[in-house]
């Protein structure tokens, strides 16, 4: 392949520099995805060795806890507020949801601290760090609305204290923490939806930029194209020929001069 040849993605047949067209926008969309979210990054075949460290598993443990929280939360939202107060199954699902949230915050706190002290924003990963911080802050707001809709003595106490604080900030007329229906909507639809969206962006950035290496171990990162299937270039294998037969295009042997041995 020549040096100026265009390298196309083997899946989408896209070079990554297609221009936008209102009549046929598909090539431009595929080009955008190839540049920002290539498949070799989304589904890699190899990961660097430092990923096997315990601290690097905090991120996936946070994600696993979030999945448990989402599944149990959907069941609680379908069952309704009275379900987890009057039903044994509802109380069990509520407990799974509660402890899933505790595990989520525990793993996320360790993940955030490890990312901070290893300077995980290096190597063009600044936006990955920003989305992680936004997800952490939004998780706090989501957990706050979740506690407000527990409809028990704890949530009543939290709502009463928060009411005074929100009124002092001048937002009590908009965000009424004593309104259980409003907190239900905020928790299930608004804050959880935004949190899921930010987490998806965060995961996309991790797949795009790769996992940040520890300081001083940048040489252990997997190359960008290491997960791609290598394409072998066919080469000519010499075929043995009978004695006295030359390869096509080969130069004939140069006769060597016979040394003069003098008179015999």
C-alpha positions in Angstrom: 0.0 0.0 0.0 1.4 3.4 -0.9 2.0 6.1 1.7 -0.8 8.4 0.4 -3.4 5.7 0.1 -6.7 6.4 2.1 -7.2 3.9 5.0 -10.9 3.0 5.3 -12.6 1.5 8.3 -13.2 -2.2 7.5 -16.7 -2.2 8.9 -18.3 1.0 7.7 -16.0 1.5 4.6 -15.5 5.1 5.8 -12.3 7.1 5.6 -13.3 9.5 8.3 -13.2 12.7 6.2 -16.5 12.6 4.4 -18.2 15.9 4.0 -21.8 16.6 5.1 -24.6 16.4 2.5 -28.3 17.1 3.2 -29.4 14.5 0.6 -27.1 11.7 1.7 -26.0 12.4 5.3 -25.2 8.7 6.1 -21.5 8.8 5.0 -20.9 11.9 7.2 -22.6 10.2 10.2 -20.5 7.1 9.8 -17.4 9.2 9.4 -18.3 11.0 12.7 -18.7 7.7 14.5 -15.5 6.3 13.1 -13.5 9.4 14.2 -14.9 9.6 17.7 -16.1 6.0 18.6 -14.2 3.5 16.5 -15.3 -0.1 16.9 -11.7 -1.2 17.8 -12.0 1.1 20.8 -15.6 0.2 21.8 -14.9 -3.6 21.6 -11.1 -4.0 22.1 -9.4 -7.3 21.9 -6.5 -6.3 24.3 -6.2 -4.1 27.3 -3.0 -2.8 29.1 -1.6 -4.8 31.9 -2.3 -2.2 34.6 -6.0 -2.6 34.1 -5.8 -5.8 36.2 -5.0 -3.8 39.3 -7.6 -3.7 42.0 -8.0 0.1 41.8 -8.9 -0.1 38.1 -11.8 -2.4 38.9 -13.6 0.3 40.9 -15.0 1.9 37.8 -16.7 -1.3 36.6 -17.9 -2.1 40.1 -19.5 1.3 40.2 -21.2 0.6 36.9 -22.4 -2.8 38.1 -23.9 -1.2 41.2 -25.6 1.3 39.1 -27.2 -1.4 37.0 -28.5 -3.0 40.2 -29.9 0.3 41.3 -31.6 0.9 37.9 -33.2 -2.5 37.8 -34.5 -2.4 41.4 -35.5 1.3 41.0 -37.6 0.5 37.9 -39.4 -2.2 39.9 -40.1 0.2 42.7 -41.4 2.9 40.4 -43.8 0.4 38.8 -45.0 -0.9 42.1 -45.6 2.5 43.6 -45.0 4.1 46.9 -47.3 1.9 48.9 -45.8 -1.3 47.4 -42.6 -1.2 49.4 -44.5 -0.4 52.6 -47.2 -3.1 52.5 -45.6 -5.9 50.5 -42.8 -8.2 51.6 -41.5 -8.4 48.1 -41.6 -4.7 47.7 -39.7 -4.2 51.0 -37.0 -6.7 49.7 -36.6 -4.9 46.5 -36.4 -1.6 48.4 -33.6 -3.0 50.5 -31.8 -4.2 47.4 -32.2 -0.7 45.9 -30.9 0.9 49.2 -27.8 -1.2 49.6 -27.1 -0.9 45.8 -27.0 2.8 46.3 -24.6 2.4 49.2 -22.3 0.2 47.2 -22.5 2.6 44.2 -21.3 5.6 46.3 -18.6 3.5 48.0 -17.1 2.3 44.7 -17.6 5.6 43.0 -15.8 7.5 45.9 -12.8 5.1 45.7 -12.8 5.3 41.9 -12.8 9.2 42.0 -10.0 9.3 44.6 -7.9 6.8 42.6 -8.5 8.8 39.4 -7.6 12.0 41.1 -4.3 10.8 42.6 -3.2 9.1 39.4 -4.1 12.2 37.4 -6.5 10.4 35.1 -7.1 13.5 33.0 -3.7 13.1 31.3 -3.3 12.2 27.6 -6.3 14.3 26.4 -8.7 12.7 28.9 -9.8 16.1 30.4 -13.4 15.7 29.2 -13.5 12.2 30.6 -12.6 13.6 34.0 -15.2 16.4 33.7 -18.0 13.9 32.9 -17.0 11.8 35.8 -17.2 14.8 38.2 -20.6 15.7 36.8 -21.8 12.2 37.3 -20.7 12.3 40.9 -22.5 15.6 41.6 -25.6 14.5 39.8 -25.6 11.2 41.8 -25.7 13.3 45.0 -28.8 15.1 43.8 -30.4 11.9 42.6 -29.8 10.3 46.0 -31.2 13.3 47.8 -34.5 13.1 45.8 -34.5 9.4 46.5 -34.4 9.9 50.3 -37.2 12.5 50.0 -39.6 9.9 48.4 -39.0 7.1 51.0 -42.2 8.3 52.8 -40.9 7.4 56.3 -39.7 9.3 59.3 -36.2 9.7 57.9 -37.4 11.3 54.7 -39.8 13.5 56.6 -37.0 14.9 58.7 -34.7 15.4 55.7 -37.5 17.2 53.8 -38.3 19.5 56.7 -34.6 20.5 57.1 -34.2 20.9 53.4 -37.3 23.0 53.1 -35.8 25.7 55.4 -32.5 25.6 53.5 -34.3 25.9 50.1 -36.5 28.7 51.2 -33.4 30.6 52.4 -31.8 30.1 49.0 -35.0 31.4 47.3 -35.7 28.2 45.4 -38.4 26.7 47.7 -41.2 27.9 45.5 -39.8 26.0 42.5 -38.4 22.9 44.3 -40.9 21.9 46.9 -39.2 19.2 48.9 -42.4 18.5 50.9 -44.2 17.5 47.7 -43.7 13.7 47.4 -45.1 13.6 43.8 -42.6 16.2 42.7 -39.7 14.3 44.2 -40.9 11.1 42.7 -40.9 12.7 39.2 -37.5 14.3 39.8 -35.9 11.1 41.1 -37.3 8.7 38.5 -37.4 10.8 35.4 -35.3 13.9 35.6 -32.2 13.3 37.7 -31.9 9.6 36.9 -32.3 10.3 33.2 -29.6 12.9 33.3 -27.3 10.7 35.3 -27.7 7.8 32.8 -27.0 10.2 30.0 -23.8 11.5 31.6 -22.6 8.0 32.5 -23.0 7.0 28.8 -20.9 9.9 27.7 -18.3 9.1 30.3 -18.1 5.4 29.2 -17.9 6.6 25.5 -15.0 8.9 26.4 -13.2 6.0 28.2 -13.6 3.8 25.2 -12.4 6.6 22.9 -9.4 7.7 24.9 -8.6 4.4 26.6 -7.9 3.8 30.3 -5.5 6.2 31.8 -2.2 4.6 32.9 -0.5 5.2 36.2 2.0 8.1 36.2 5.2 6.9 34.6 3.6 3.9 32.9 2.5 5.6 29.7 4.6 3.1 27.7 2.3 0.3 28.7 -0.7 1.7 26.9 -2.1 -0.4 24.1 -1.5 1.2 20.7 -4.6 2.6 19.0 -4.6 0.1 16.2 -3.3 -2.9 18.2 -6.8 -4.4 18.5 -7.4 -4.2 14.8 -6.9 -7.3 12.7 -3.5 -7.2 11.1 -3.5 -7.4 7.4 -0.7 -9.5 6.0 1.0 -8.6 2.8 1.4 -11.5 0.4 5.0 -12.1 -0.4 6.6 -14.3 -3.1 7.9 -17.7 -1.9 10.8 -18.9 -4.0 10.1 -22.1 -5.8 13.0 -24.5 -6.1 14.1 -25.1 -9.7 15.9 -28.0 -11.3 19.7 -27.6 -11.6 20.8 -25.4 -14.4 17.5 -23.5 -14.6 17.5 -19.8 -13.6 14.7 -17.8 -12.1 13.0 -15.5 -14.5 14.8 -12.1 -14.6 17.9 -13.5 -12.8 21.3 -12.5 -14.0 23.4 -15.2 -15.6 26.4 -16.3 -13.6 29.6 -14.5 -14.4 32.4 -16.9 -15.5 35.4 -16.8 -13.1 38.8 -16.5 -14.8 41.0 -19.6 -14.5 44.3 -18.7 -12.8 47.5 -19.2 -14.8 49.5 -21.9 -13.0 52.6 -21.4 -15.3 54.5 -24.0 -17.4 54.0 -27.6 -16.3 
